[in-house]
Amino acid sequence: MKLPYAESYKIKMVEPIRKSTETERKTWIKDARYNLFNLKSEQVFVDLLTDSGTGAMSDRQWSAMMLGDESYAGASSYFKLKEAIRDLLGFEYFLPTHQGRAAENVLFSVLVKEGDVIPGNAHFDTTKGHIEFRKATAVDCTINDAFETTKDHPFKGNVDLQKLKTVLKDTPRDKIPFIILTITCNSSGGQPVSMENIKAVSKLAKDHNIPLLFDSARFAENAYFIKIREEGYEDKSIREIVKEIFSHADAMTMSSKKDAIVNMGGFIGFRSEDLFKKASVYNILFEGYITYGGMSGRDMNALAQGLYEGTEFAYLESRVGQVAYLGQLLLEYGVPVQFPFGGHAIFVDAIRFLPQVPKEQYIAQTLAVELYIEAGVRGVEIGTLLADRDPITRENRFPKMELLRLAIPRRTYTNNHIAYVAAALKNVYDRRDKITEGLRIMNEAPIMRHFTVELEKAE
Ligand SMILES: *Cc1c(COP(=O)(O)O)cnc(C)c1O
């Protein structure tokens, strides 16, 4: 018998969580204006809002924190992190930032100007936000297969090379500051990019003399998928694959809250000293001096250790395996889920789940609210609310997919929690015909509205 994957760690410390009643949850979600970001964490039983900063640190990370050097300049923690980044990712220069979007803010302050065009694979929302905030345009060149949830494709994060070529042909070179590859591709469902595709994009970028950037939050999960799915990589270690991925990068931004398994932190990796120096000016302005940039010494220590733990095969196998366990249960219950399963989350196809709810009534958000009421499980909408309005026409942008994302925090929940979530969603699925009304916006922010939007029942 094939042995099941088992966690590559055991539990040393626990945190209590509390169940609530359906009556309580109905009141709470109404008071929260049907926005799950507005719930208090005590009002949630299993929190799958995000895998960002919600992971459990190891005993080694906690002990590294005790050794944090809190010197303003030249702290040993900075050099420890610098060494980990050089060793694992191969970047000579780096800047710490307080999280991933801060890395984007600093780097894009140097690189992006009004009127620029930035092609990539389904840019993450903060990335797109930082591009559009500078009056530039993000062009999504993801393969079409990525947007068909039932289509089996091992690398749905891939760039459609033809789409990219068209952008490169139609746009003056000086309007394209860089091409960006998001690994794994969060917005298309935590789907990986193949090494073959990375190489092809890198070649196109070189041929056109355009830098290639990696938005790297889940680079280790991407490397894991390359190892298990791509021919020629089965015998390579995760760290060898990671090195090869970043050998194609001119720079990278990192949200360390994901694959580096820390609660806060980010960084920028650079190959060019010149770019590093230019970005340093903005880092000092926005984040902090270049040897801490918004992070305390102890947090840099935990991050350096987390980078090593996050790139271990045994850990990645149990992590991606737990996500697949949720996907497999939902598949067995007949719930429409995106296929193949992503690295950090299961994406429920809300349009197929609730075909009777009109798209103007925020289908995936409606489903997220129902799942919360059912069992106190908090997921998140990846749909029309997240897509924001068109910055010029101010019309709603209706994305091709309306997804409910169930993101799994790293090393945080047991498989019993996962089974609980699957059963809760099955119960909602069994009563789906009774869910006929969606939601309507009462108030929204001009950009990144999903965090603060206020909704009411559409009626
Ligand atoms: C989370 C994330 C970011 C932003 O990072 P924060 O740490 O949340 O600021 C950027 N890109 C991707 C792909 C992400 O997943």
PDBQT file of the ligand as one rigid body, heavy atoms in Angstrom, charges set to zero:
ROOT
HETATM    1  C1  LIG A 501       0.574  38.210  -1.179  1.00  0.00    +0.000 C 
HETATM    2  C2  LIG A 501       1.089  38.530  -2.502  1.00  0.00    +0.000 A 
HETATM    3  C3  LIG A 501       1.616  39.788  -2.787  1.00  0.00    +0.000 A 
HETATM    4  C4  LIG A 501       1.599  40.934  -1.786  1.00  0.00    +0.000 C 
HETATM    5  O1  LIG A 501       2.267  40.614  -0.645  1.00  0.00    +0.000 OA
HETATM    6  P1  LIG A 501       1.828  41.169   0.809  1.00  0.00    +0.000 P 
HETATM    7  O2  LIG A 501       2.847  40.554   1.692  1.00  0.00    +0.000 OA
HETATM    8  O3  LIG A 501       0.453  40.704   1.071  1.00  0.00    +0.000 OA
HETATM    9  O4  LIG A 501       1.934  42.642   0.761  1.00  0.00    +0.000 OA
HETATM   10  C5  LIG A 501       2.115  39.999  -4.043  1.00  0.00    +0.000 A 
HETATM   11  N1  LIG A 501       2.087  39.040  -4.982  1.00  0.00    +0.000 NA
HETATM   12  C6  LIG A 501       1.579  37.825  -4.745  1.00  0.00    +0.000 A 
HETATM   13  C7  LIG A 501       1.580  36.795  -5.810  1.00  0.00    +0.000 C 
HETATM   14  C8  LIG A 501       1.057  37.527  -3.503  1.00  0.00    +0.000 A 
HETATM   15  O5  LIG A 501       0.522  36.334  -3.286  1.00  0.00    +0.000 OA
ENDROOT
TORSDOF 0
